[in-house]
Amino acid sequence: MIGEMNDDQIQLFKANGDFIWHEHPNTDKLFIVLEGEMFIDFRDGQVKISKGEMFIVPRGVEHKPFTEKESHIMLVEPKREMD
């Protein structure tokens, strides 16, 4: 975690490869790609997020983020939802 703002926490991380299918029943998640690119699979499609772009995964939506090579991601989420 690199900072907090209001009731949110801001995290930076390096992603490389697949993450598991999951959902966040009570919170939205904001992803910002700082370097590289990130994909998010949904049961009904896929989103590609390139460097400088952002995407919000709505609460309760099952998803599986992944990258094809190391990418730098900023994540903004409520303080109570650390995962």
Buried (B, 14 or more C-beta within 10 A) or exposed (E): EEEEEEEBBBEEEEBEEEEEEEEBEEBBBBBBBEEBBBBBBEEEEEBEBEEEEEBEBEEEBEBBBBBEEEBBBBBBBBEEBEE
